Amino acid sequence: GDGTASFAISCVFKAIRAKQAPGAPGPSKIGEFWEWSEEELKCSFPALVQMPLGTGNDLAGVLGWGRAITPLTDREQAREWLTNALSSRRIVVPFDVWGLETMVGAGLKVCSLAGLDKNHPDRPQFQTAGASVPFLCLLYFSLGYEAFIAGQVELNRTDSRLMNFLEYGKAIPATMVGSQRRVIDLSGIKIRVPNEKSANKDEQRIYFPPEGKGGGTGSEYATVGCMNINSFGGGTWSATDPAEFGDGLIDLFRQRNYFGNVLRRGRTYDTEKHSKAAFALPAELPGVHVQYDGEARFLFHPEQEAAGFDMSCVMQIPAVLGPDTQEIPVGASSGWIVAADRDCPGVDAAFIPGTDLDECKALCLKHGFGGFCIFKRKAYFRAERPESLRLKLTVKLGATFYIPDASAQDVRFSFTLPEPKALAFQRNLFDWVSGKFVSKINATPRQVSLLQKKSDSYAKGLCARAARAYVDFAKAAVKQYGDEGPFSSILTPCATCGARCGSWGCQGCRRPFCRDCFAKHKGSAPSVKWHYGDIAALRKSISVSAELCLRDAQKDLRALTGAAASRPITLMIYSVGEPTEKEALPNAEDAIAWLESYEAGDSQAHSQPRSLVTFHKKSFKNVSVDGGTVFVEGMGDDPSLICNDDEDPVSPERLESWLSEGGSSPSK
């Protein structure tokens, strides 16, 4: 499949990594990591040839090797592939490889999707990940929709290509319009790219969420990512401006509504080309579903901190074009442009047997010909200038055309990062092929367990008391993926009871709720009604605002301008539908200040988590004891305390006894 390209690269570097004596310090500078020198890497690194196995195989399709062969049952097909792969007529081209290794430096971890909660499909279940870790990316990388689809298919993947396509057929509509679409949440994620309009080459601008488009948070988008090849999802998607795998640029895309995109642009993404991209994950999300070259993972920070990583071109490798490539098969070889399956129509200036390629090249240069074609063991020379011949290349299967070009060089391997990033990358690359990178980025069972609790709590709804309001998401100014469309009102389950609740839910946490469950979610959280204090008593009943959450009331008052902002304001506070306070203020500014003070006091009086960050801090505390760690899990009346070398929960009494003994009890 597509992921085997990264595996092939790891095999090469594993074979040439520098040997270490037991106990010896590891390599620390460039030149010490590999047994091959830099020059040997350039000249001898093997070219990548992709066999089209797997379900869709985008890489093999783009490189011209087809998308599917079955070598175990179709030996003739396999023999033809092998013959073409070893043919000297095949063109070798440069292929960019992009790095994801900076995830580790940011403290990020990954795990895998284990399924969905049977009663609540909007609550993903997690498990520890396998040995394949996000390190290199050759094809594409994305967050959100496609990644979640890939994770679901991976759970039920079989050896049958047809059955795998059927799994995609089940997962795609369910994720697009079904209840599990709520799993996709890109709110707060940011992607920065170089600002091409600035004279400062280090200046960046925000690519996602797009600026100046309604002030969205990114929550309304289904997916965001990038392409290195012009094929995504088994050829389902491509770029409007085709992605080129050897141009040193990554093609970024963002997608909100798939149906609308197909109507506007067909099955193509509108992309932007950039030399690098910086991804930032907010602390308020439990994490995000990601996929790299079709491998699905869930990316998160175990300490619920904001984190980010860079995506840059880390190396360029030689790759072989197959006979079915859609790219123009033009390569370079020591002073010559080489085009496979191409000829230039015209008059033959001369022809000789084409059995000795060096002799043909020498004759072309000696007589000043513009190029020559070798076809059926004969060489045909053209007198036209090389520039004209390059423009006239046409398809002729079995032919190879050679054009002299002094600037043309053999395609060679190279590391592409500048210092000091090059050193950091090669150190991580050494650890990756040595198997040490797995423990650095794969989450432990304990971290996955804590993630599960935080993810479930996030799905149930976590928000500030001052932001709890029952709203129709379909009419909200800022939407989340899945809020719109004909199915949003009939397929959305309540986050608590699972009953259909239409498109209604809590404005603060963006979770869907039925009215009864929202009342429980809101609890005693205060709400506000307000009116101008200088209106007649008879008009007050029809001039009072709707019942608002504290933050919406402040927003309303801030919107007042001119004389309206100077009028006296009367505030009425309600809790569980009953009035609790009434305050008369001289103007809107004082009313806003009073509400801000009231919000702060209410938040302090009711120690409830306002977000996943505060939930994490209140629920999972780390206590250092004599160099060890005690993890405190759970909230409310029944916390459980777990020692770092004891997988079983212990009671608070047992912990107290252990601490009183200095943490040295054998029973710890």
KOLTI-279403 format. One record per residue (C-alpha): residue number from 1; residue in one letter; x, y negated, z. Coordinates in steps of 0.05 Angstrom, whole numbers, plus 5000, padded with zeros to 4 digits. Layout:
N
    i  aa     X     Y     Z
  NUM   A     X     Y     Z
...
% end
This chain:
668
    i  aa     X     Y     Z
    1   G  5000  5000  5000
    2   D  5018  4926  5003
    3   G  5052  4930  5071
    4   T  5104  4979  5045
    5   A  5144  4922  5014
    6   S  5163  4897  5084
    7   F  5178  4968  5104
    8   A  5224  4977  5045
    9   I  5263  4914  5064
   10   S  5269  4939  5135
   11   C  5298  5005  5110
   12   V  5352  4969  5070
   13   F  5374  4925  5129
   14   K  5370  4983  5177
   15   A  5418  5022  5133
   16   I  5469  4965  5132
   17   R  5463  4937  5202
   18   A  5528  4931  5240
   19   K  5543  4989  5286
   20   Q  5550  4974  5360
   21   A  5588  5011  5413
   22   P  5546  5030  5475
   23   G  5544  4972  5524
   24   A  5577  4924  5475
   25   P  5546  4854  5467
   26   G  5504  4846  5404
   27   P  5524  4804  5344
   28   S  5521  4729  5357
   29   K  5539  4695  5292
   30   I  5527  4702  5217
   31   G  5572  4754  5187
   32   E  5568  4801  5247
   33   F  5498  4828  5237
   34   W  5509  4870  5174
   35   E  5563  4916  5148
   36   W  5557  4883  5080
   37   S  5587  4815  5068
   38   E  5545  4757  5041
   39   E  5573  4769  4972
   40   E  5557  4844  4975
   41   L  5486  4827  4996
   42   K  5479  4781  4936
   43   C  5506  4831  4886
   44   S  5482  4898  4913
   45   F  5414  4886  4947
   46   P  5366  4934  4911
   47   A  5309  4907  4869
   48   L  5238  4920  4894
   49   V  5193  4965  4850
   50   Q  5123  4975  4877
   51   M  5085  5040  4867
   52   P  5009  5025  4865
   53   L  4983  5067  4923
   54   G  4931  5044  4974
   55   T  4863  5015  4961
   56   G  4874  4951  4920
   57   N  4950  4941  4919
   58   D  4955  4867  4901
   59   L  5031  4869  4898
   60   A  5035  4925  4846
   61   G  4979  4892  4806
   62   V  5014  4824  4803
   63   L  5082  4855  4786
   64   G  5052  4895  4729
   65   W  5052  4966  4757
   66   G  4977  4975  4759
   67   R  4933  4978  4821
   68   A  4922  5052  4831
   69   I  4956  5117  4814
   70   T  4949  5185  4848
   71   P  5017  5219  4840
   72   L  4997  5282  4876
   73   T  4941  5299  4827
   74   D  4963  5262  4764
   75   R  5035  5281  4751
   76   E  5036  5251  4681
   77   Q  5016  5183  4710
   78   A  5070  5188  4762
   79   R  5122  5209  4710
   80   E  5104  5148  4667
   81   W  5111  5102  4726
   82   L  5179  5130  4744
   83   T  5204  5125  4672
   84   N  5184  5052  4669
   85   A  5213  5037  4738
   86   L  5281  5064  4718
   87   S  5282  5033  4649
   88   S  5339  4984  4635
   89   R  5289  4943  4594
   90   R  5250  4922  4656
   91   I  5257  4850  4677
   92   V  5283  4831  4746
   93   V  5255  4766  4776
   94   P  5265  4729  4842
   95   F  5212  4741  4895
   96   D  5202  4696  4957
   97   V  5196  4728  5026
   98   W  5164  4687  5082
   99   G  5178  4694  5156
  100   L  5130  4700  5215
  101   E  5184  4715  5268
  102   T  5176  4648  5304
  103   M  5113  4676  5336
  104   V  5158  4709  5388
  105   G  5192  4644  5408
  106   A  5124  4613  5421
  107   G  5105  4668  5470
  108   L  5051  4696  5425
  109   K  5029  4769  5428
  110   V  4989  4815  5382
  111   C  4942  4873  5392
  112   S  4893  4910  5347
  113   L  4818  4912  5339
  114   A  4788  4974  5372
  115   G  4716  4962  5351
  116   L  4656  4920  5371
  117   D  4612  4923  5433
  118   K  4552  4967  5416
  119   N  4503  4921  5451
  120   H  4537  4856  5431
  121   P  4569  4858  5362
  122   D  4597  4789  5373
  123   R  4645  4816  5426
  124   P  4706  4849  5395
  125   Q  4742  4905  5433
  126   F  4818  4908  5433
  127   Q  4873  4960  5439
  128   T  4949  4959  5438
  129   A  4979  4953  5368
  130   G  5023  5001  5330
  131   A  5096  4994  5311
  132   S  5083  4952  5248
  133   V  5091  4881  5273
  134   P  5084  4813  5239
  135   F  5154  4794  5217
  136   L  5156  4785  5142
  137   C  5102  4765  5093
  138   L  5108  4777  5018
  139   L  5036  4772  4993
  140   Y  4990  4731  5036
  141   F  4973  4711  5107
  142   S  4906  4688  5135
  143   L  4866  4674  5198
  144   G  4791  4688  5206
  145   Y  4744  4724  5159
  146   E  4790  4767  5116
  147   A  4831  4787  5177
  148   F  4770  4809  5215
  149   I  4746  4849  5154
  150   A  4814  4883  5148
  151   G  4813  4901  5222
  152   Q  4745  4934  5216
  153   V  4765  4973  5154
  154   E  4829  4996  5187
  155   L  4789  5030  5241
  156   N  4755  5076  5190
  157   R  4809  5081  5136
  158   T  4814  5148  5100
  159   D  4857  5179  5046
  160   S  4801  5167  4996
  161   R  4805  5102  4957
  162   L  4730  5106  4944
  163   M  4713  5114  5018
  164   N  4757  5055  5035
  165   F  4720  5012  4984
  166   L  4655  5034  5017
  167   E  4682  5011  5085
  168   Y  4696  4943  5055
  169   G  4626  4944  5027
  170   K  4598  4954  5097
  171   A  4643  4905  5133
  172   I  4638  4846  5085
  173   P  4562  4832  5087
  174   A  4558  4847  5162
  175   T  4613  4796  5176
  176   M  4585  4745  5127
  177   V  4513  4744  5149
  178   G  4507  4794  5207
  179   S  4511  4781  5282
  180   Q  4586  4795  5285
  181   R  4600  4733  5244
  182   R  4605  4697  5311
  183   V  4671  4734  5323
  184   I  4703  4687  5272
  185   D  4723  4623  5308
  186   L  4777  4576  5281
  187   S  4758  4516  5325
  188   G  4818  4476  5347
  189   I  4868  4511  5300
  190   K  4913  4463  5263
  191   I  4960  4472  5204
  192   R  5011  4419  5188
  193   V  5050  4413  5122
  194   P  5104  4365  5097
  195   N  5077  4296  5080
  196   E  5097  4289  5007
  197   K  5077  4216  5007
  198   S  5126  4196  5061
  199   A  5198  4177  5051
  200   N  5214  4214  5116
  201   K  5223  4287  5095
  202   D  5209  4311  5167
  203   E  5141  4276  5171
  204   Q  5081  4322  5170
  205   R  5007  4314  5156
  206   I  4948  4358  5177
  207   Y  4923  4406  5124
  208   F  4873  4441  5169
  209   P  4822  4420  5189
  210   P  4820  4370  5131
  211   E  4821  4299  5154
  212   G  4766  4251  5133
  213   K  4713  4306  5123
  214   G  4663  4294  5178
  215   G  4711  4301  5236
  216   G  4705  4377  5238
  217   T  4745  4419  5287
  218   G  4757  4477  5239
  219   S  4700  4517  5271
  220   E  4658  4510  5208
  221   Y  4710  4547  5166
  222   A  4709  4622  5153
  223   T  4783  4629  5136
  224   V  4848  4592  5126
  225   G  4913  4619  5100
  226   C  4964  4622  5045
  227   M  4983  4662  4984
  228   N  5052  4679  4955
  229   I  5023  4719  4897
  230   N  4964  4702  4853
  231   S  4920  4759  4878
  232   F  4883  4769  4943
  233   G  4836  4823  4968
  234   G  4851  4874  4914
  235   G  4847  4821  4859
  236   T  4780  4793  4885
  237   W  4810  4723  4894
  238   S  4864  4683  4860
  239   A  4886  4610  4860
  240   T  4859  4557  4814
  241   D  4931  4534  4804
  242   P  4963  4603  4801
  243   A  5009  4621  4858
  244   E  5080  4638  4836
  245   F  5120  4685  4878
  246   G  5188  4657  4860
  247   D  5178  4582  4865
  248   G  5197  4573  4938
  249   L  5127  4547  4953
  250   I  5069  4576  4992
  251   D  4998  4564  4967
  252   L  4952  4544  5024
  253   F  4876  4553  5021
  254   R  4817  4541  5066
  255   Q  4747  4567  5056
  256   R  4681  4548  5088
  257   N  4625  4577  5046
  258   Y  4639  4635  5000
  259   F  4574  4630  4962
  260   G  4586  4556  4948
  261   N  4657  4569  4927
  262   V  4636  4622  4876
  263   L  4585  4575  4847
  264   R  4636  4519  4840
  265   R  4700  4554  4823
  266   G  4685  4628  4812
  267   R  4730  4676  4849
  268   T  4787  4626  4857
  269   Y  4813  4587  4917
  270   D  4829  4513  4912
  271   T  4901  4512  4938
  272   E  4958  4465  4957
  273   K  5031  4483  4946
  274   H  5080  4469  5003
  275   S  5150  4489  5022
  276   K  5129  4508  5093
  277   A  5071  4506  5141
  278   A  5065  4499  5217
  279   F  5007  4536  5251
  280   A  4981  4513  5319
  281   L  4933  4553  5363
  282   P  4894  4517  5418
  283   A  4893  4541  5490
  284   E  4817  4541  5489
  285   L  4810  4601  5442
  286   P  4821  4672  5468
  287   G  4861  4682  5403
  288   V  4849  4692  5329
  289   H  4844  4749  5280
  290   V  4902  4748  5231
  291   Q  4926  4791  5173
  292   Y  4994  4793  5140
  293   D  4999  4831  5074
  294   G  4934  4867  5092
  295   E  4956  4888  5162
  296   A  4905  4863  5214
  297   R  4922  4840  5284
  298   F  4894  4795  5339
  299   L  4941  4739  5357
  300   F  4938  4707  5426
  301   H  4978  4676  5483
  302   P  4974  4718  5546
  303   E  4980  4657  5591
  304   Q  4925  4620  5554
  305   E  4972  4564  5531
  306   A  4973  4525  5466
  307   A  5025  4555  5419
  308   G  5047  4553  5347
  309   F  5093  4583  5296
  310   D  5125  4562  5230
  311   M  5120  4597  5163
  312   S  5181  4586  5119
  313   C  5215  4621  5062
  314   V  5269  4663  5096
  315   M  5298  4702  5037
  316   Q  5292  4715  4963
  317   I  5297  4786  4937
  318   P  5300  4815  4867
  319   A  5235  4848  4843
  320   V  5221  4888  4780
  321   L  5165  4870  4732
  322   G  5124  4928  4705
  323   P  5096  4936  4634
  324   D  5026  4910  4653
  325   T  5047  4844  4686
  326   Q  5005  4783  4673
  327   E  5067  4741  4685
  328   I  5109  4725  4624
  329   P  5163  4778  4633
  330   V  5223  4732  4626
  331   G  5285  4744  4667
  332   A  5357  4721  4669
  333   S  5422  4760  4662
  334   S  5491  4729  4661
  335   G  5482  4675  4610
  336   W  5421  4705  4575
  337   I  5345  4696  4579
  338   V  5313  4765  4572
  339   A  5239  4775  4553
  340   A  5211  4845  4556
  341   D  5156  4866  4506
  342   R  5166  4801  4469
  343   D  5189  4780  4399
  344   C  5193  4714  4360
  345   P  5160  4717  4292
  346   G  5206  4693  4236
  347   V  5257  4710  4183
  348   D  5314  4758  4202
  349   A  5381  4723  4193
  350   A  5415  4791  4201
  351   F  5405  4859  4231
  352   I  5450  4914  4258
  353   P  5441  4978  4299
  354   G  5420  4958  4369
  355   T  5455  5014  4407
  356   D  5510  4969  4436
  357   L  5480  4910  4474
  358   D  5547  4876  4487
  359   E  5564  4879  4413
  360   C  5497  4847  4395
  361   K  5508  4790  4445
  362   A  5578  4777  4419
  363   L  5554  4775  4347
  364   C  5497  4727  4366
  365   L  5546  4678  4399
  366   K  5598  4684  4344
  367   H  5551  4665  4288
  368   G  5510  4614  4328
  369   F  5444  4651  4324
  370   G  5388  4627  4370
  371   G  5372  4698  4395
  372   F  5358  4769  4375
  373   C  5306  4823  4385
  374   I  5320  4896  4398
  375   F  5265  4941  4374
  376   K  5269  5016  4359
  377   R  5345  5016  4367
  378   K  5356  4959  4317
  379   A  5377  4887  4331
  380   Y  5344  4831  4291
  381   F  5376  4762  4294
  382   R  5340  4694  4288
  383   A  5374  4631  4264
  384   E  5327  4582  4299
  385   R  5350  4542  4360
  386   P  5342  4577  4428
  387   E  5293  4522  4452
  388   S  5247  4536  4394
  389   L  5250  4611  4403
  390   R  5229  4607  4476
  391   L  5166  4570  4456
  392   K  5148  4622  4404
  393   L  5153  4686  4446
  394   T  5095  4732  4430
  395   V  5075  4801  4454
  396   K  5108  4861  4419
  397   L  5106  4924  4460
  398   G  5172  4961  4462
  399   A  5213  4900  4440
  400   T  5262  4860  4482
  401   F  5284  4790  4461
  402   Y  5350  4758  4483
  403   I  5364  4683  4481
  404   P  5432  4654  4501
  405   D  5429  4605  4560
  406   A  5493  4586  4596
  407   S  5455  4567  4659
  408   A  5420  4635  4665
  409   Q  5446  4677  4723
  410   D  5431  4747  4748
  411   V  5375  4750  4800
  412   R  5408  4760  4867
  413   F  5388  4767  4939
  414   S  5397  4706  4985
  415   F  5379  4682  5054
  416   T  5344  4615  5044
  417   L  5341  4582  5112
  418   P  5391  4528  5131
  419   E  5431  4529  5195
  420   P  5415  4536  5253
  421   K  5350  4570  5233
  422   A  5389  4620  5191
  423   L  5425  4647  5252
  424   A  5361  4653  5293
  425   F  5326  4690  5235
  426   Q  5383  4739  5224
  427   R  5385  4754  5299
  428   N  5311  4768  5298
  429   L  5319  4809  5234
  430   F  5372  4850  5267
  431   D  5326  4863  5327
  432   W  5268  4879  5280
  433   V  5305  4934  5243
  434   S  5334  4959  5309
  435   G  5264  4969  5337
  436   K  5272  4916  5391
  437   F  5222  4867  5361
  438   V  5162  4912  5376
  439   S  5166  4901  5451
  440   K  5175  4826  5441
  441   I  5110  4814  5404
  442   N  5064  4873  5418
  443   A  5020  4861  5479
  444   T  5026  4909  5537
  445   P  4964  4949  5560
  446   R  4958  4901  5619
  447   Q  4958  4840  5573
  448   V  4906  4872  5528
  449   S  4863  4887  5588
  450   L  4865  4815  5612
  451   L  4852  4791  5541
  452   Q  4790  4834  5538
  453   K  4762  4802  5600
  454   K  4776  4732  5575
  455   S  4748  4747  5506
  456   D  4684  4776  5536
  457   S  4676  4715  5581
  458   Y  4687  4669  5522
  459   A  4634  4705  5482
  460   K  4585  4699  5540
  461   G  4596  4624  5543
  462   L  4645  4579  5580
  463   C  4636  4504  5581
  464   A  4634  4443  5625
  465   R  4569  4431  5663
  466   A  4567  4361  5633
  467   A  4563  4390  5562
  468   R  4507  4441  5571
  469   A  4449  4423  5525
  470   Y  4402  4467  5485
  471   V  4409  4449  5411
  472   D  4393  4474  5342
  473   F  4461  4491  5311
  474   A  4433  4485  5241
  475   K  4421  4411  5253
  476   A  4486  4397  5291
  477   A  4534  4346  5262
  478   V  4594  4393  5272
  479   K  4578  4465  5254
  480   Q  4610  4533  5267
  481   Y  4619  4587  5215
  482   G  4552  4622  5209
  483   D  4508  4564  5233
  484   E  4481  4553  5164
  485   G  4448  4598  5112
  486   P  4383  4636  5106
  487   F  4403  4690  5155
  488   S  4427  4647  5213
  489   S  4357  4640  5243
  490   I  4339  4714  5239
  491   L  4404  4752  5252
  492   T  4434  4714  5311
  493   P  4429  4750  5378
  494   C  4429  4716  5446
  495   A  4499  4719  5477
  496   T  4468  4746  5542
  497   C  4408  4790  5528
  498   G  4419  4806  5454
  499   A  4349  4783  5433
  500   R  4341  4743  5369
  501   C  4346  4669  5386
  502   G  4346  4635  5318
  503   S  4399  4582  5310
  504   W  4392  4555  5381
  505   G  4445  4555  5435
  506   C  4489  4516  5481
  507   Q  4522  4454  5453
  508   G  4581  4459  5501
  509   C  4606  4529  5488
  510   R  4572  4540  5419
  511   R  4544  4606  5443
  512   P  4474  4626  5419
  513   F  4421  4634  5474
  514   C  4347  4646  5479
  515   R  4311  4595  5523
  516   D  4309  4639  5585
  517   C  4382  4658  5581
  518   F  4403  4586  5568
  519   A  4366  4565  5631
  520   K  4409  4615  5670
  521   H  4472  4592  5633
  522   K  4456  4520  5649
  523   G  4441  4535  5722
  524   S  4440  4472  5764
  525   A  4480  4431  5714
  526   P  4453  4360  5714
  527   S  4418  4326  5657
  528   V  4400  4253  5645
  529   K  4342  4210  5621
  530   W  4353  4135  5613
  531   H  4315  4073  5593
  532   Y  4326  3998  5593
  533   G  4314  3969  5661
  534   D  4281  3905  5636
  535   I  4221  3935  5601
  536   A  4150  3932  5627
  537   A  4126  3990  5671
  538   L  4073  4010  5620
  539   R  4125  4018  5565
  540   K  4174  4060  5606
  541   S  4137  4125  5594
  542   I  4146  4118  5519
  543   S  4215  4086  5520
  544   V  4251  4138  5562
  545   S  4303  4179  5525
  546   A  4300  4254  5516
  547   E  4332  4296  5571
  548   L  4407  4296  5554
  549   C  4469  4328  5582
  550   L  4516  4279  5617
  551   R  4563  4273  5557
  552   D  4508  4262  5507
  553   A  4480  4207  5551
  554   Q  4548  4173  5553
  555   K  4553  4180  5477
  556   D  4484  4146  5469
  557   L  4504  4088  5514
  558   R  4571  4078  5479
  559   A  4532  4071  5413
  560   L  4496  4010  5440
  561   T  4522  3945  5411
  562   G  4508  3870  5416
  563   A  4451  3848  5461
  564   A  4429  3920  5473
  565   A  4494  3936  5508
  566   S  4483  3879  5556
  567   R  4413  3899  5578
  568   P  4403  3933  5646
  569   I  4401  4009  5645
  570   T  4363  4057  5690
  571   L  4390  4128  5697
  572   M  4350  4187  5723
  573   I  4387  4251  5740
  574   Y  4352  4319  5737
  575   S  4373  4388  5760
  576   V  4334  4451  5743
  577   G  4279  4406  5715
  578   E  4271  4365  5779
  579   P  4292  4292  5790
  580   T  4348  4285  5840
  581   E  4375  4214  5832
  582   K  4357  4147  5802
  583   E  4407  4090  5790
  584   A  4397  4020  5762
  585   L  4458  3990  5728
  586   P  4467  3919  5700
  587   N  4492  3941  5631
  588   A  4513  4000  5587
  589   E  4586  3994  5607
  590   D  4571  4002  5681
  591   A  4522  4058  5665
  592   I  4576  4096  5628
  593   A  4625  4086  5686
  594   W  4573  4112  5735
  595   L  4560  4174  5692
  596   E  4635  4188  5686
  597   S  4642  4184  5761
  598   Y  4581  4228  5771
  599   E  4609  4279  5722
  600   A  4675  4282  5760
  601   G  4640  4291  5826
  602   D  4594  4345  5800
  603   S  4653  4382  5769
  604   Q  4691  4380  5835
  605   A  4630  4402  5875
  606   H  4617  4462  5830
  607   S  4681  4500  5818
  608   Q  4662  4533  5752
  609   P  4709  4544  5693
  610   R  4700  4489  5641
  611   S  4738  4527  5587
  612   L  4778  4590  5576
  613   V  4839  4554  5603
  614   T  4808  4539  5671
  615   F  4776  4609  5671
  616   H  4846  4639  5662
  617   K  4875  4596  5717
  618   K  4819  4612  5766
  619   S  4815  4686  5748
  620   F  4886  4710  5735
  621   K  4937  4684  5784
  622   N  5008  4709  5788
  623   V  5039  4711  5857
  624   S  5114  4723  5861
  625   V  5135  4769  5919
  626   D  5208  4788  5928
  627   G  5221  4787  5854
  628   G  5158  4828  5838
  629   T  5092  4803  5812
  630   V  5022  4812  5838
  631   F  4966  4800  5787
  632   V  4902  4773  5817
  633   E  4843  4791  5773
  634   G  4769  4774  5777
  635   M  4727  4718  5805
  636   G  4671  4710  5855
  637   D  4659  4758  5913
  638   D  4696  4819  5887
  639   P  4767  4803  5864
  640   S  4814  4861  5849
  641   L  4888  4856  5862
  642   I  4938  4895  5821
  643   C  5012  4903  5833
  644   N  5059  4904  5773
  645   D  5082  4976  5787
  646   D  5013  5003  5808
  647   E  4961  5012  5753
  648   D  4904  5023  5803
  649   P  4866  4965  5833
  650   V  4879  4952  5907
  651   S  4836  4918  5958
  652   P  4852  4849  5987
  653   E  4862  4884  6054
  654   R  4915  4930  6024
  655   L  4950  4871  5992
  656   E  4949  4833  6058
  657   S  4979  4894  6093
  658   W  5032  4900  6039
  659   L  5051  4827  6043
  660   S  5056  4831  6119
  661   E  5107  4888  6111
  662   G  5150  4844  6066
  663   G  5128  4877  6002
  664   S  5170  4939  6017
  665   S  5116  4990  6032
  666   P  5124  5056  5993
  667   S  5049  5051  5979
  668   K  5056  4988  5938
% end
